[in-house]
Amino acid sequence: MADRGFSSTVGALAGLILLGFTNPAMAAWPEEAPAPFPQSTLESTVEIQSAGHLVLFSPVREIRDEIRSETMARLPVQGQGQLFEISKDANRQAARAHYFQQLSAGGAKILFECAGIACGRSNVWANQIFQQSRLLGRDATQDYLVAATTAEDGQQWLTLVYTVTRGNLREYVWVEHLNVGFGAAIPGYTIGVGPIQGPLVIPWSGGVTFRFEWSADDRRTLNDWAGDDAEVVLASFTDLEQDEPLEAALERSRAAAESLAALLGKTGISLSQIRIVPVGPAVPMNDPTRQGNRVEVLVIKR
């Protein structure tokens, strides 16, 4: 259970966790967006590149001019958003079915979908989330879905599809197809294929002894991933306490990871597979699901 090449490992892991993705060649699914609905016309294309792009995984609410959603994340992404007008001899339900079929056939996992007023106000989706005024329509005639998939090289992709009927009865579909940075945690989704799996985010508390908040499903998933002598990286993060030196925060970070490593050793994961990387407070995250004292577990296939 050694942390060999500590400095270079921290640097490499920090890049992996934050942005760590390259501009992929747009060649095939999932690198290439789903084919457009045939009975639609492309109105505009927006390039999207952000270290904290907002993606919603639950209905939207607006409280005191702030966007609220039970599950949402700001993710490092790059990709495109495309606005299509649906032909008058077709309808948005057919467009949605077209994208749903393509995503399902491609093995994508639907993480969230909603329809009508259950999605929230169309005004919020149009002007605050997607920033596309053409999408402003009736709250009762809208729907949204977000799907995730993983390419063979381990890169994660998100596809967002929103359709709406405007007051003038014109119908539109907005499609975002986004490459998500390696190591970024997508709510409700973990990487299951490719050379890198995870992260599993495991919050911890304590000091001399440690308590880890993880489920039986997390344990089973990690043991499945760690087979065949895969390398298990424990990247341990901490908040910086008041007047605490960085060295002390890193030591707490290391102690938590070592405690988790000991637990993993009892579940059948060999200690020789485990690499500890005490990150402490040195790599801040924009993602609200990746804050505070936690260990992020990545499994790298050899």
VOGUVEX-325531 format. One line per 8 residues: for each residue z, y negated, x of C-alpha. Coordinates in nm, 2 decimals. Each point is the difference from the previous one (the first is absolute). Example, Ala and Ser with C-alpha at 12.3 -4.5 7.8 and 13.67 -1.06 7.14 Angstrom:
2
0.78:0.45:1.23 ~ -0.07:-0.34:0.14 .
REM end
This chain:
302
0.00:0.00:0.00 ~ -0.12:-0.26:0.24 ~ -0.16:-0.34:-0.05 ~ -0.24:0.01:0.29 ~ -0.20:-0.31:0.09 ~ 0.23:-0.21:-0.22 ~ -0.17:-0.34:0.06 ~ -0.35:0.12:-0.04 .
0.10:0.20:-0.31 ~ 0.16:-0.29:-0.17 ~ -0.30:-0.22:0.07 ~ -0.24:0.27:-0.13 ~ 0.21:0.07:-0.30 ~ 0.05:-0.37:-0.09 ~ -0.38:-0.04:0.00 ~ -0.03:0.31:-0.21 .
0.26:-0.10:-0.25 ~ -0.12:-0.36:-0.05 ~ -0.37:-0.01:0.01 ~ -0.13:0.28:0.21 ~ -0.33:0.05:-0.18 ~ -0.35:-0.07:0.10 ~ -0.31:-0.10:-0.19 ~ -0.14:0.33:-0.11 .
-0.37:0.07:-0.03 ~ -0.08:-0.01:-0.37 ~ -0.17:0.34:-0.01 ~ 0.14:0.22:-0.28 ~ 0.29:0.04:-0.24 ~ 0.27:-0.11:0.04 ~ -0.13:-0.24:0.27 ~ -0.26:-0.12:-0.25 .
0.10:-0.14:-0.34 ~ -0.08:0.19:-0.31 ~ -0.35:-0.05:-0.13 ~ -0.02:-0.29:-0.24 ~ -0.02:0.06:-0.37 ~ -0.38:0.03:-0.06 ~ 0.00:-0.23:-0.30 ~ 0.15:-0.30:0.18 .
-0.11:-0.28:0.22 ~ 0.17:-0.12:0.31 ~ 0.12:-0.35:-0.04 ~ 0.19:-0.06:0.33 ~ 0.16:0.16:0.30 ~ 0.32:-0.11:0.18 ~ 0.10:0.13:0.34 ~ 0.36:0.09:0.01 .
0.20:0.01:0.33 ~ 0.37:-0.05:-0.02 ~ 0.33:0.11:0.17 ~ 0.17:-0.02:-0.35 ~ -0.25:0.05:-0.29 ~ 0.18:0.03:-0.33 ~ -0.06:0.32:-0.19 ~ 0.18:0.09:-0.33 .
0.10:0.35:-0.10 ~ 0.16:-0.10:-0.33 ~ -0.05:-0.26:-0.28 ~ 0.00:-0.36:0.10 ~ 0.25:-0.26:-0.13 ~ 0.02:-0.37:0.06 ~ 0.35:-0.14:0.02 ~ 0.05:-0.37:0.09 .
-0.35:-0.01:0.14 ~ 0.07:0.30:0.23 ~ -0.18:0.33:-0.02 ~ 0.23:0.28:-0.07 ~ -0.08:0.38:-0.01 ~ 0.24:0.29:0.02 ~ -0.21:0.16:0.28 ~ -0.23:-0.22:0.22 .
-0.07:-0.02:0.37 ~ -0.15:-0.24:0.25 ~ -0.22:0.22:0.22 ~ -0.21:-0.05:0.32 ~ -0.35:0.05:-0.13 ~ -0.36:-0.08:0.06 ~ -0.29:0.06:-0.24 ~ -0.18:-0.16:-0.29 .
0.04:-0.12:-0.35 ~ -0.30:0.00:-0.23 ~ -0.05:-0.16:-0.34 ~ -0.25:0.17:-0.24 ~ -0.12:-0.12:-0.34 ~ -0.05:0.30:-0.23 ~ -0.33:0.01:-0.19 ~ 0.00:-0.08:-0.37 .
-0.12:0.35:-0.09 ~ 0.30:0.16:0.17 ~ 0.38:-0.06:-0.01 ~ 0.30:-0.02:0.23 ~ 0.13:0.33:-0.12 ~ -0.31:0.17:0.13 ~ 0.03:-0.19:0.33 ~ 0.37:0.10:0.04 .
-0.10:0.37:-0.08 ~ -0.27:-0.03:0.27 ~ 0.25:-0.11:0.27 ~ 0.27:0.24:-0.11 ~ -0.24:0.30:0.02 ~ -0.12:-0.10:0.35 ~ 0.36:-0.05:0.13 ~ 0.11:0.33:-0.15 .
-0.30:0.19:0.14 ~ 0.07:-0.15:0.34 ~ 0.36:0.13:0.00 ~ 0.16:-0.34:-0.05 ~ 0.35:0.00:-0.15 ~ 0.05:-0.24:-0.29 ~ 0.32:-0.18:0.08 ~ 0.02:-0.23:-0.31 .
-0.21:-0.09:-0.30 ~ 0.06:-0.21:-0.31 ~ -0.20:-0.14:-0.29 ~ 0.03:-0.29:-0.24 ~ 0.31:-0.21:-0.02 ~ 0.20:0.27:0.18 ~ -0.17:-0.13:0.32 ~ 0.15:-0.35:-0.05 .
-0.19:-0.33:-0.04 ~ -0.36:-0.02:0.09 ~ 0.05:-0.35:0.12 ~ 0.23:0.12:0.27 ~ -0.23:0.28:0.11 ~ -0.30:-0.23:0.01 ~ 0.14:-0.32:0.16 ~ 0.30:0.11:0.20 .
-0.07:0.36:0.11 ~ -0.37:0.02:0.04 ~ -0.08:-0.37:0.01 ~ -0.31:0.05:-0.21 ~ -0.02:-0.24:-0.30 ~ -0.28:0.21:-0.16 ~ 0.25:0.27:-0.06 ~ 0.20:-0.21:-0.24 .
-0.02:0.18:-0.34 ~ 0.19:0.14:-0.28 ~ 0.33:0.17:0.08 ~ -0.08:0.28:-0.25 ~ -0.34:0.08:0.16 ~ 0.07:0.06:0.37 ~ 0.09:0.30:0.21 ~ 0.09:0.07:0.36 .
0.04:0.29:0.24 ~ 0.08:0.04:0.37 ~ -0.09:0.32:0.19 ~ 0.06:0.12:0.35 ~ -0.17:0.25:0.23 ~ 0.01:0.10:0.37 ~ -0.30:0.05:0.22 ~ -0.04:0.28:0.24 .
0.11:-0.23:0.29 ~ 0.32:-0.08:-0.18 ~ -0.09:-0.35:-0.12 ~ 0.13:-0.09:-0.34 ~ -0.22:-0.17:-0.27 ~ 0.09:-0.17:-0.32 ~ -0.24:-0.07:-0.29 ~ 0.10:-0.25:-0.27 .
-0.20:-0.02:-0.33 ~ 0.06:-0.26:-0.26 ~ -0.21:-0.05:-0.31 ~ 0.03:-0.27:-0.27 ~ -0.18:-0.14:-0.30 ~ -0.01:-0.38:-0.01 ~ 0.02:-0.22:-0.31 ~ -0.38:-0.04:-0.01 .
-0.02:0.39:0.00 ~ -0.15:0.02:0.35 ~ 0.16:0.29:0.19 ~ 0.07:0.01:0.37 ~ 0.13:0.26:0.25 ~ 0.18:-0.09:0.33 ~ 0.01:0.26:0.28 ~ 0.20:-0.03:0.32 .
-0.06:0.27:0.26 ~ 0.25:-0.04:0.29 ~ 0.07:0.17:0.33 ~ 0.38:0.01:0.04 ~ 0.15:-0.03:0.35 ~ 0.11:0.32:0.16 ~ 0.37:0.07:-0.07 ~ 0.02:-0.24:-0.29 .
0.21:0.15:-0.29 ~ -0.19:0.00:-0.33 ~ 0.25:0.03:-0.29 ~ -0.03:0.34:-0.16 ~ -0.24:0.14:0.27 ~ 0.04:0.17:0.33 ~ -0.27:0.11:0.24 ~ -0.07:0.36:-0.03 .
-0.30:0.06:0.23 ~ -0.12:-0.12:0.33 ~ 0.17:-0.02:0.34 ~ 0.28:-0.24:-0.12 ~ 0.22:0.07:-0.30 ~ 0.25:-0.23:-0.15 ~ 0.20:-0.21:0.02 ~ 0.29:0.13:-0.19 .
0.24:-0.29:-0.02 ~ 0.36:0.11:0.01 ~ 0.27:-0.27:-0.04 ~ 0.32:0.05:0.18 ~ 0.35:-0.15:0.00 ~ 0.31:0.05:0.22 ~ 0.09:-0.05:0.36 ~ 0.20:0.28:0.16 .
-0.13:0.24:-0.25 ~ -0.32:-0.05:-0.20 ~ -0.11:0.06:-0.36 ~ -0.37:0.05:-0.07 ~ -0.16:-0.07:-0.34 ~ -0.27:0.26:-0.04 ~ -0.09:0.25:-0.26 ~ -0.05:0.38:0.01 .
-0.37:-0.07:-0.06 ~ -0.01:-0.22:0.32 ~ 0.17:0.28:0.19 ~ -0.25:0.26:-0.12 ~ -0.29:-0.23:0.07 ~ 0.11:-0.07:0.36 ~ 0.06:0.37:0.08 ~ -0.35:0.07:-0.13 .
-0.15:-0.27:0.21 ~ 0.19:0.10:0.32 ~ -0.14:0.35:0.02 ~ -0.22:0.12:0.29 ~ 0.19:-0.20:0.26 ~ -0.09:-0.34:-0.14 ~ 0.17:-0.30:0.16 ~ 0.26:-0.17:-0.22 .
0.06:-0.37:0.08 ~ 0.32:-0.15:-0.12 ~ -0.05:-0.38:0.00 ~ 0.34:-0.15:-0.07 ~ 0.04:-0.35:-0.13 ~ 0.31:-0.22:-0.05 ~ 0.08:-0.35:-0.13 ~ 0.14:-0.23:0.27 .
0.36:-0.07:-0.09 ~ 0.15:-0.35:0.05 ~ 0.06:-0.08:0.37 ~ -0.12:0.36:0.09 ~ -0.19:0.04:0.33 ~ -0.34:0.17:-0.02 ~ 0.13:0.27:0.23 ~ 0.28:0.09:-0.24 .
-0.24:0.01:-0.30 ~ -0.23:0.23:0.20 ~ 0.30:0.23:0.08 ~ 0.09:0.02:-0.37 ~ -0.36:0.08:-0.07 ~ -0.01:0.27:0.26 ~ 0.33:0.15:-0.12 ~ -0.13:0.03:-0.36 .
-0.32:0.17:0.12 ~ 0.20:0.25:0.21 ~ 0.21:0.08:-0.30 ~ -0.30:0.06:-0.21 ~ -0.16:0.21:0.27 ~ 0.31:0.22:0.01 ~ -0.04:0.05:-0.38 ~ -0.36:0.09:0.04 .
0.09:0.25:0.27 ~ 0.21:0.19:-0.26 ~ -0.29:0.01:-0.25 ~ -0.23:0.18:0.24 ~ -0.18:-0.28:0.18 ~ 0.03:0.06:0.38 ~ 0.17:-0.27:0.19 ~ -0.28:0.02:0.26 .
-0.24:-0.13:-0.27 ~ 0.20:-0.31:-0.07 ~ -0.07:-0.34:0.17 ~ 0.25:-0.28:-0.06 ~ -0.12:-0.36:0.00 ~ 0.28:-0.25:-0.06 ~ -0.18:-0.31:-0.13 ~ 0.30:-0.18:-0.13 .
-0.09:-0.35:-0.14 ~ -0.29:-0.04:0.24 ~ -0.29:0.07:-0.25 ~ 0.05:-0.19:-0.33 ~ -0.19:0.12:-0.30 ~ -0.16:-0.19:-0.30 ~ 0.02:0.31:-0.22 ~ 0.31:-0.03:-0.23 .
0.04:0.38:0.00 ~ 0.04:0.00:0.38 ~ 0.31:-0.22:0.06 ~ 0.35:0.05:0.13 ~ 0.16:0.29:0.19 ~ -0.24:0.29:-0.02 ~ -0.18:0.27:0.19 ~ -0.38:0.03:-0.05 .
-0.12:0.35:0.07 ~ -0.36:0.05:0.12 ~ -0.13:0.35:0.08 ~ -0.29:0.02:0.25 ~ -0.20:0.32:0.01 ~ -0.08:0.13:0.35 .
REM end
